[in-house]
Amino acid sequence: MNNQAIGLWDHLLVIAVVGGLPLYAWFSYPGACRRVARFGESARLREYREAVGWQIVWTVAALIAWWHAGRPSSDLGFGPPSGGMTEVVGVALGAAILVFLVWQRRQVRKGLVSLDGVAEQLANLGPLIPDTLREQRWFRAVAVGAGVSEEIVWRGFVFWYLGEQVGVWPAAIGVTALFTVAHAYQGLGHLPGILVASSLTMALRLLTGGLWVPILLHAATDWIQGDVARLLRRQLAATSIEFAPDTVRDDTPGGA
């Protein structure tokens, strides 16, 4: 980090991202579950479209704050490739993870994955799981948007912000932890998996020195996981395993 001046808008944006977004998601998600349970596809599509809209808003806000301050794009994570050994390792690691995800999707498509416990794992993510082809297309838009927006905002802007004050490694740990907690609305049982994914993405950010690989892997991961969840959902229905896809999490105050 280059010890650049941090302004008022930087503070406000980070407070909104780290504090405001998780709280909004925590309290709004149960309502989204109920709307999808009641109205089905129309409500799910509305949630997808709103998600894409918010992704655009937060990305634009971060980029405007960055460019208005006159900071170099390389400090945000968009510098040219260095070609160093750590960058090569990061790219190779990202490629290996992507190959594994594609292999996992093929296994699910072939019906080679056990369905034991799958219903419980998917239950709280019901509103996020596409069903129809139209929903799948919009979910993929959300996946790509998440890859771009969340990486720019979290492992770009927030990572820089914390790094300017506490150093790179404490900032990396802090962003990983905060990003994980920000997804608590999906259910506490999902946090270990989100922590692993967040840690791997931060490792790629550090190894490659930029956001290109994290963005691509994040978008691909969400895209593939949406496909996998849709396939599992249909397999559960075909085997008559009870699955309540639009259930509100039990750990939400006032939730069902």
N, C-alpha and C positions, 0 to 999 in steps of 0.2 A: 504494500500500500504506500501511497505517496504523500500521506499527511496533508490531504487537501482540506480546505475549509468546509465545514458542515454548516449549512444554513437552516433557517427556520422551516422552510418547506421540506427539507430532508427529514427533520425531526417529526414533522406532522405526518408525512407519508409513511414513515416507519411505524409510528404509533398506530396509524390506521390499519396498516397491514398486519402487524404483530398482535395488536389488541382488538381492533374493530372487526376484522374479517373473521377470526375464529369465533367471536361472540355472536356475530350475525349468523354464521353457519350453524352454530349450536342451537340457537333459538328458532331459526327459520326451517331447519331440516324436518322436524316433526310435522310441520304444516304441509311441507311439500309431500311427505309420505301420505298424509291423509288426502290431499288433493288427487294424487295419482291413484290411490285406492278407490276414490269415488268417481273420477272422470276418465281414468285410463289414459289412452294415447294422447289425447289433446293436452292433458295436464303435463304428461311427461315431456312432450315436445316443447311446451311452454318453459319448463325448467331448463331444458337444453338451450333454448334460445336466450333465456335470461343469463345463463352461465356464459355463453359466448359473448354477450353484451358486456358483462362485468369484466371478462378477461380483456376485452379491448380497452375498457376504461382504465383498468389498473396498469396495463402495459403502456398506454399513452401517457398516463400521469407520471410513471417512472421515467420514461424517455424524455418527456418535456422538462422535468426537474433536472435530469442529468445534463441535457444539452444546454439548458438555460444557464447552468453553472459553468459551462465551458469546459467540462471534463472530457478527457480523451475516451473514445469508445473502447479502447483496449482495457481500461481500468474497469469497465462494466463487464467485460468478458468477450469483446468482439474484435480482438486484435488479430493480426495475421498469424498463421501457424509458424511455430518456431522450428519444428522438425527435430526437436530434442528427443532423447531416449524416453523421458517420462511422458512426453506427449504421445509417442508411439505406443507405450504401454497402456495409456489411457484409452486410445483409440481401439487397441486390441481387446481390452477389457470390455469396452462398450459393445464391440462386435460380438464377443463371446456371449454376453448377456442377451443380446438380440437373437442370436442363433438359438439359445436355450428357450426363449419365449416362443419363437416360431415352432420349435420342436414340441413344446408343451401344447400349443394350439392344435397341432397335428394329432397328438395323442388323444386329446379330448374329442376332436372331430371323428376319430376312428372308434371312439367309445372304449378306449383302453384305460381310462381313469376311473378309479373307484368313486362311487357316489356317496359313500359313507361319510356322514357329517357335512356334506356339501350344502344341504338345505339350511342348516344352522348358520353356516358361513355366509351364505348369500342373503339371508333374511333381511338384515338391516340395510342392505344396499339395494333393495328392490327398486326405488325410484331412479337409481342410476343405471339400471340394467335395461338395455334396449330389447324390444320384443319384435316389432315389425321391421321390415327393411327400411322404411322411412325413419323410424326411430334410430336404427343402426347408423344411417347416414349422418343424422344430427349428432349422435353420440361421438362419432369419429371426428366431427368438427370440434366438439368439446375437447376431445383427446388432444388434437393438434393445438388447439388454443391453450390448453393447460401446459403443454410442453413449452410453448413460447412464453406465455404470460408468467407462469409460476417460476420458471427459471430466470427470466429477466428480473422479476420483482424480488424473489427470495435469494437465489444464488448469484444474482447480479447486484441489485441495489442494496438489499439488506446486508448481504455479505460484505460489500464494500463499506457500508455504514459502520458495522460493528468492527470490521478490520481496522478502520481508521482510529478506533478508540482503544481496542484491546489486543490487536494483533491478529494475524491470519489464522493461527490454529485455534485460539479461543473463539474466534468468529465462526470458524467452520463448525465447531462443536455446537455453538449457540444456535446457528441457523438450522442445523440438523435437528436439534431438539425442538426448537420453536415450530419448524415446519411439521414435525410429527404431531405435536400437540394441536396445531391448527386443524388437523384432520380428525380430531376426537369425535366430531359429530357423526362420523361413520360408525361409531361403536368402539368401546374401549378394547374389545377383543381384536380389533384390526390394527391397533397401534404397533405391536411388535413387527408386523409385516411392513407397515409404513415406515418405521424406524430403519429397517434394513434397506428399503428402497431409497430412503432419504440419504442414508450413509453412503450407499453406492454412488448415488448421483453426485454427492459432494466430493467423493473420491475422484470421480471423473473430472469434476470442475478443477480440483487441485492438480491432478496429473496433467491434464491438457492445457491448463492455464486459461481456459475460455469456456464459453457457454455453448459452442456449436454441438459438441458431442452430447452434453447433458440434455439439450433441447431435443435433439433427434431421438435419443433413447427414451426420454420421458414421454414424448408424443407417441412413439411406437409402443411403449409399454402400456399406456392407457388404451390405445387403439386395440391392441391384441387382447388385453384383459377384458375389454368390453365384448369382443368376439367370443372369448372363452366363457364368460359369464352367460352370454346369450345361449351358447350351445349347451352348457350345463343346465340352464333353466329348462330348455326344451327336453333334455334327456330325463330330468326329474319328472316333468309332466308325463313323458311317455312311460315311465316306470311306476307312475302313480304314487311317488313319494311325496308326502305332504310338504308343501313349500308355500309359505306366506310371503310373497316377494315384496309386498308393500307395507310391511310391519314397521311401526315406529319403534325405535330402540327402547329397551327397557330402562336404560340408565339415564334417560332424559327426564328432568323434573316435569311432572305432569303428563309424561308420555304414557302410552298404553302398555 
